[in-house]
Amino acid sequence: MTAERLEGYLVVRGAREHNLRNLDVSIPRGALSVITGLSGSGKSSLAFDTIYAEGQRRYVESLSAYARQFLGVMEKPDVDQIDGLSPAIAIEQRGTTRNPRSTVGTVTEVYDYLRLLWARAGTPHCPECGRPVRRGSPTQIAAQVTGWPIGCRIEILAPLVRGRKGEFRELLANTLKAGFVRARVDGELIDLSDPPALNRRSNHDISVVVDRLVLRDNTRQRIAESVETALRMADGTVEVIKHVDESEVQPEPHLFSEHYACANCGISISELEPRQFSFNSPYGACQGCDGLGVRLEPNLDLVIGNDRISILEGVLLAWGVPTGRLRRVVLPELAMAHAFDLNHAWAQLNDGQRAAVLDGDPELNWEGYLENVRNTYHETESESVRRSLHDYMTARPCTDCDGGRLRPESRAVTVAGRGLAEVVEWPVGQALEFFASIATDLEGAGLDTEIAEPIFKEVVDRLRFLAEVGLGYLTLGRSADTLAGGEAQRIRLATQIGSRLVGVLYVLDEPSIGLHSRDNQRLLGTLRTLRDLGNTVLVVEHDEETIRAADHIVDMGPGAGRHGGQVIVSGTLSDLLEHPDSLTGAYLRGDRSIPVPETRRTAQQGHSLIVRGAREHNLRGIDVEFPLGTFIAVTGVSGSGKSTLVEDVLWRGLARKLHRARSAPGTHDDIDGVRWVDKVIDVDQGPIGRTPRSNPATYTVVFGPIRDLYSRLPESRIRGYTPGRFSFNVKGGRC
């Protein structure tokens, strides 16, 4: 090509990365281009290891020397020259994160806008009675405090700082100048004339002591004046600490607000802030589960062993063979009260006797085996004890927040009658309909248009992008570590569309993988949107629909591995179809095809696995039969419940029955036909390993026999070499 024609192209010269054979290729900029070819022909080597790697390296080199020292040295790909390269962003199939606190909502940043919406436009309700929370006047607050028992000591404080980082020396000095002498810093009472040095990198709570007094009949006026002073200092918030008696170690503080207070229950909450709707903040997270939505609870199937042995023989696995006070006092009293023998097998005890052991007996002040295991796990300071008990615990939805992750006060705030914890559990498609319907009539929904309109626009746009890439079935509250590689990639794709960047090179790795044909056109529409914004989109893909929709196609081949690494075709779809040496073109023309089997294997009568009453996630109490000894395909549109049925119910159910696996299976009644199976193996999309010492030979255990063979050679036997001498993982063998 001439220099003029190359202006609009990304030109690669002399690429030799991995199996690439010194190839040259020109890819049009501002177009949707697909790199296709056999698996192992060099598609990813060209797209990711050459083009994207060089784009990333050039960006890092453009940074200052100070910034580069934190990013490390990036090796230059084995290529002579690349021209016309834009800043590059790779959207791969790797999982998003293993952090249990990350959800679809947080990864896509939709949840950030929802927190802002609920904080600025939400209607708070009382978490106790459900009534809308009203603003409380200083008189009402003082009246509630004076209604406490006569004789109790109280402290009236003005909370100036709540959970903020800093040293606050100037604040404490100004408070002293204003005539106050005491304050509570992180719960400790201090003298303002000699304040402590605070760590500026830690969060602190600072409340000024406005007044300290004992409640009497004649203190009402003094309390009212002190409350008004505290409200003025702390922007409408006052904290009152009630000391009932001297023995109370940590009296419970009562927070009152001039802004929100329930007239019925007397409950006050602080001014709404976005952090109150974050399950990653102590101000918003449920205290029962710390914002995770689940708690580790003893699993009844795991904590009880072989029911043919007795309690004293160790049927209760978390205890093992009982010792100490448990064996001498607790269990004998329990056996006597419920008339059973501790030496009898667990199977011989009736339901009432088992319930007394497992769930407790209040009359004997016995908490129960399950509660004992739970408390020991959560309260022990010994890591070894916690590790040993972890094997018997299973994650269950938190009973305090019902899996909603947020505090009761945060869950009680609504927008258009819906709570945030409720909305994030809806599928993206349903949430999009909800917000789109409100956005058309904000005033009718009782929302301030000036505040809500820009937030609604961002929320609706981002939800629409998720729906357009075929993810309308996901919920915003779904944990990011449960997403498949293709789902995680499409989420990142939707996030990039929302960023509205222009002039960027996007490199994608098989975005259609795991996507039903019904959703493919929506994905292609999304890729075209990225292109039409003014970006170059480069896709590594095998999907026929995507190949036919591309503006430009690069076909790699002719074979895989050492037989690949060449560009067979670089041009339009018609160029690919007309090329006689293109294997991809031959399949697209119909010259070659994958033969459909003329006969199908039939299962032996009665040899089947039957799942009964599967109800996990969106499964509706279905019964499904899986004939054994056959090749079975489970298909359906994205989000129809395929993975839930096969992974969560069938595999986990079999793993529990056959191997006593710890993971809890999805909700179902039973699995019939387990007697025909003696082992179950899950082959998923997770990476096989991250250690640099692992390779295909070691992972498939082929390297073991090879090392044995070399150790038996005459020269090895003369020198006394063992198989370890030929291992690169042990001293003596490795370089």
C-alpha positions, 0 to 999 in steps of 0.5 A: 500500500502507498503511504496515502492509503496507509493513513487510515490503517493500523499497520503491523510489520514483521510480527514474530511473537510466539508462532507468528511467522514474520507476518505483515498485516494492515487493519483499517482504523475506525472499523469492526475487524475480526481475526479468525482462524483455527485454534492455535493459529496465532489469533491471540498472539497477533491481537493481544500479545503483539498489537495490544501489548505494544499499545499498552507499552507505548502508553506506559512509556509516555508517563513520567519516570516517577509513574513508570517505577510503580508499573514495572518494565513492559517488554517490547513484543517481537515485532519490527514496526507498528504504525497507526496504533491508538491507545489500546484497551483489552476486554478479555474473558478472565473473571472480574474479581474474587472479592465477595464484596464485588457485585454486578452493580459495583463493577458496572458502577450502576450501584454508585449512582443508585446510592446517590439516588437513594441518598438524595431523592429517597424517602426514609421510613422507620425501620421498626414501624415502617412509617415515614420518618419526620424531622424532629424539632429541638423541643421534641428531642428534649422532651424524649430525653427528659422522659428517661428515668429520674436519676440516670446520668446523661451526656449531651454531645455534638458529633462534629466528625463521624468516620473521617480521616485527619488529625483535626488539631485545628478543630479541637483547638477552636472547640476549646476556644469556644469554651468547651473543655471535654470531648469524646474521641473514638469513644474515649473521654479527653481533655481539650486542653491536652488533646491526643495526637490522632493518626491522620490515616485512620478514621475518627469519631469526634464529639464535643461534650456540651453538658453532663448532668443527672436527670431531675424534675427541674432539668428540662430547661437545661436539657433543652438549651444544651440540645439546641447548642449541640444541634447548632454545632453539629449541623442538626445532630445531637448524641445523648449517652445514657448511663443507667448505673456505674457498673455499665461498661459501655453505655449505648449512645442515642443519636437524635436528628433535627432532620429525621425522627419517627414520632411513633417509635422515637427513632432518629436517623442521621441525614441521608448520605451515599455511604449509608447505602454502601455495604462496604462502609460501616455506616451502611453495612448490615452488622450481622454479616458485615455487608456480605449478605451471607453468614457462615453457619453450621451445615447439618449434613456436614457436622454429623458423621456416620449415624451408626456410631454414638455421641461418645464415639464422635458422631458429632464431628465438630466435637469429635470424641467429647472431653472435659466438662462436656463429657462429665456434666453437659451430656450426662445431664442432657441424656438423663433429662431426655431419657437416652443412652449416650452409648446408643447409636445416633440413628437409635435416638428419636427426633425429640432427643436429637433436637435436644442435642442439636438445638438446645434445652433452655431448662438445662441452660444448654445452647445446643450443638449447632449454636455451640459450633457457631459461637465457637467459630465466630468468637474464638481467637485461635486460628487453628480452631477456626480453620478446623471448624470451617470445614463444617460451615456453609454460607447461608443468607444473613437472617438480619438483612435477608441477604440485602447486605444493608442496615435496617435504616438503609433498607427502610429508605425508598424511591417510588416505594421500592427499597435499594436492597429490593431493586438490586435483586431484580434482573437488569431487564426488570430494573431497566423498565422500573427506572425508565418508567419513573424517568418519564414522570419524575414529578408524578413519582414525587421526586425533585426533577433537578436532583433526580433527572441526571442520576436517572439518565446515567442509571437508565443508560448503563442498565440499557447497555447491560441489556444490549450485550445480552445480560438482562437476566443478571441481577445487580446484586449478583456476586461478581465471583460467580460470573462466567468468563463471557459474562464478565467480558460483556459487563466490561464491554457495557462499562466501556460503552458507558465511558463514551471514549473516542479514538481508542483501540478495543481488543476483544476475546470471543465476546459471543462465547456462552451467548445464545443466538437470540442475543447475538444481534444485540451484541453485534449492535453494541460492537457497532456502537463502539465503532460508531463512536469513533473507535477501532474494534478488533475481535478475536472470534470463531462465531459465523454471525460475527465474522459475516458482520465484520467490516474487515476480516483477518484469517489466520492459518493455515494450521495450528501451532508451528503450522500456523502464524500466517495471514491467509486472507486480509480483506472483506467477507467476499475476499474470504469466501473467494480464497481457495486456501482459507479453511474458514472460507470453506466452512462459510461457503458450505464446502465443508461442514461438521457431519451430524451423527446418523445414529444416536446412542440410546441409554440403558433403560432405568440407568438415569439420574433424575433431579426432583423439584429443582427450585434454585434461583429461577428454576420452578420446581422442575424434574429433569432426567439425565440418561447415563452413558450418553452425551447430553447437551443442556441448552437454552437462552442466556439466563434460562437456568442451565448453569443453575440446574447442572452446576448448582443442583446436579453437580453439587448435589452429587458431590455432597452425596458421593464425596461429602463436599462442603458446598451446599447444593441448590434447592431441590427435593432429591436426586434419584439414580445416584447408585449408578454413579461412583464419582463426579468431576466438574470441568469448569472455565476456571484457570487451571493454575497460576503458578509459573512452574506449571505447564501442560506436561506437569498438569496432565501428569505426563511429565512424571513418566518422562522423568521416570524414563530418563532416570532409567537410562544407563547413564542416569543409573551410573550417575545415580540420578533419580526422577527428581534430577529431571524435575525443574521444581526441586533442588538438584534438577532445576537450573 
